[in-house]
Structure formats: structure tokens, C-alpha cells
Amino acid sequence: MSKPVIATASLAGCFGCHMSILDIDERILQLVELVEFNKSPVDDIKTITKPVDVGLIEGGCCNSENVEVLRSFRKNCKVLISLGECAIMGGLPAMRNGIPIRECLEEAYYRSPTIDPSDARIMPNDEDLPIILDKVYPNHEIVPVDYYLPGCPPSADLIWKALVALLEGKPLDLSYGLLKFD
Amino acid sequence: MNKPKTTKAKPAPAPGIKFSIDGRECLARAGQTILEAAKDNGIYIPSLCAYDGLKPAGSCRICTVRVGGRHQAACTFPVSDGMSVESAVPDLEDMRKAVVEMLFVEGNHMCPTCEKSGNCELQALAYRFQMLVPRFPYLFPKKDVEPAGTKLLMEQNRCVKCLRCARGIRTADNKAVFGSLHRSRKKKMFVDLGLASALSERWARTAMDRCPVGCILRKEVGFAVPIGRRKYDQAPIGSDIEKPRS
């Protein structure tokens, strides 16, 4: 039997959840024995090339590219997991949700303390850039999501236990202390 | 200066009322609410707006139990002899979880950025109920961080309108420092800036500690206790009350 395939992506996140995946320490050797990685920043495969068993998504959707990646994961993954607070509720990027988008961009590109006042005011606006969304969306508000692993980041133990439970087809034992929102 | 009231003032009369919670025989004193009596009998009924020593508000409904087939807030409903209370039953537990989820989507509860994380009662209830994601869509309401005098600030994004501040924080001459404005969805807590500034250091701390979430904060302090040693890091909320069933 071929190994189960795992793919991961970071959308509007900080890569902290991916750091937490690496934080399973020497168990990563076991993981590599147990599964095959497809698209992931871990192995630098850029697009999904075969059907995926478990997709892990870090970060919510803040722009059109995030939505595109998320939809391709949903299409190609049997099981899709929202990994971490940003994926589940937008997280820190969602702190802009109450602020109009123009105001956010002006703050970043016109009024940031590092901007030289003598420079021309330039706001990035190129067709090659992804379009920024009106607000940051939790992933399950864009596509159906199967499981949620909260945390900022989710602990390495939680990620490990969840993956092992999935691969063994057993329910996840959420003993107290594994579930954390920070 | 009046002292923070955290313990019951009156000497307790002998418990003479017999009632039951989920079939467990319990004893209570006349005038006790279901929530108080449950606690005395080693039974934890999840609650949020209730606070020892403050007059019950019955505002959050997380402590909802069933008495005689009807839903009642355990923090306001008095016990009576022979009463049979349902509490830890699946439909009530799911309803409590739903209320916690509603509170999460109604405000902007960014736990990773919050000074109260690990000591927050709303978060601790979510942990206890194993909330992975709220079943309701996030509302992302527009709310502000407001000044609350020289010692405090109010992070309105996190307020759950439990009214603990309005009920329990008073000046030395018994003036309420906090109050509520408007009703229903528009309801919000406000603070008298002058009275809040005049609070002693101890009462400013009390205001922060009584707030179950990270709404009322003492300025210029935060994140004092490291992760792992905070109130709800090791054991679930309510585990100090619960006695194991014999």
C-alpha cells in the first residue's frame, strides 16, 4: 500500500504553525516513514501533483491567491484541516476587519513611519499582484473544512497526535492542556 | 476604604433543604441559589457572569439548568425542598457550549494578543467544552479600545456584558464606577473616567481581576505570568469545585 500523502500551505499566516510542525522534533523522521509530503513549504513542491489524503492549512484568506490555494486544496484533499487561530478565525490579520481597506493600505504605504515624506506616494497596484479581500476570512467560510486544530501555534504534540489519530483512523484524545487558543 | 467582597459574609445556617442535581442527593440552606448550593455539594455548574459575593445578574445564561422541565438560570433560581435539577445532560451542555461560541463570534476575541489569555474565564469555558471552532459565523464587529481613567483601559472588543464591573466596582463613598448604556445588541459598558481614576491601586486590580475576559485591564502591566503557570493552563475551570462521584 502506498503511503498517505500530506500537503500543507500557509495563507494569511506567519509560518508559525509550520514551525510547530517542525517542532515535533525527532518524530519528524517517523513522520517521513509514515507519510509522503506533496505540496508544502517543507519540501518546496509548489503545486499539488497527486491526490492528497490530508491537507493542512495555516492562515486565513486575505487575498485572491489565498482563496485560489484553499480551493485547490479542497478539491484535491480527502481531509482538510484548518491549522491554528488564523485559519480558524482569521487571527491577527483579522484585526484589520473593522477598518476600511483603503485606510489600511494608506496606513501601510502613505503614513508608515519608515516612509520618506519627500517620496512620491505609491500604492502597489499591479495586475500580477493578488487582489486584497474586503476582510480576512476564516477558511471554513470559503470552503468546507473537516477538522480544526486551534492554537497560536497549535502545539507540536497536538499536531502529532492529530496526524497519528487520522492515520490510525482513531478519534483524537484531547486531554486537557492540548487545546489552547494562544 | 471598603474591601473587595469575595467570601460569603453571613455565618451559614445548617443545611436543611434536600434536593438533587442529576440524581445526586444534595443539601442546601434556605435562600441559596442552585449555583451556590451545587458548589457547596461539590458539583460544578458552568457559569460566567456569576461571581462570589456579587448579586446575581442572570445575564449570560451559561448556568442554565432544567427544573421541573423548565429552563432556569442556576445563579438566580433558589433551591427548594425536594427539587430535582438537571444540569450535566447532553442538551444543556451543548446549549452552554453554543452560548460560549456565540460570545466568541459576537466580539473580537483574539486570544493570541490578549493579556488575559490563560486566565480568561470565557476561554477556559471554551477549553472545558472543547470548542474547536464556533458553529456561528464571525461577526467581526467594529469596537474600540477606550480609556478608563488613569489606571485602567477598556478593550470593548472583548466585553461579554456580564455586568460584574457594574455590580461590583464601587468607590469608597459607594458610587458605581461602571455602568451599561443602551439595550440589546447596542448594549455596551461604560466607565466614569473621574471615578475610575480615583480608584485605589488595589481596587483597580480588583476591577481587572473581576472582569472574566480581557476587557478591563490595568494599564502598563500584562503578560506577568508565564505560559504554563496561568490559572487555566493545567486544570479545567471548575475543577476546584468538582468532587469526584463516589
Interface residues (C-beta under 8 A of the other chain):
Chain A: S82 E85 I88 M89 G90 G91 L92 A94 M95 N97 G98 K135 P138 H140 E141 V145 Y147 Y148 L149 P150 C152 L174 Y176 G177 L179 K180 F181 D182
Chain B: F104 N108 M110 C111 P112 T113 C114 S117 G118 Q123 A126 Y127 Q130 L132 V133 P134 P137 Y138 F140 P141 K142 K143 I227 D233 Q234 A235 P236
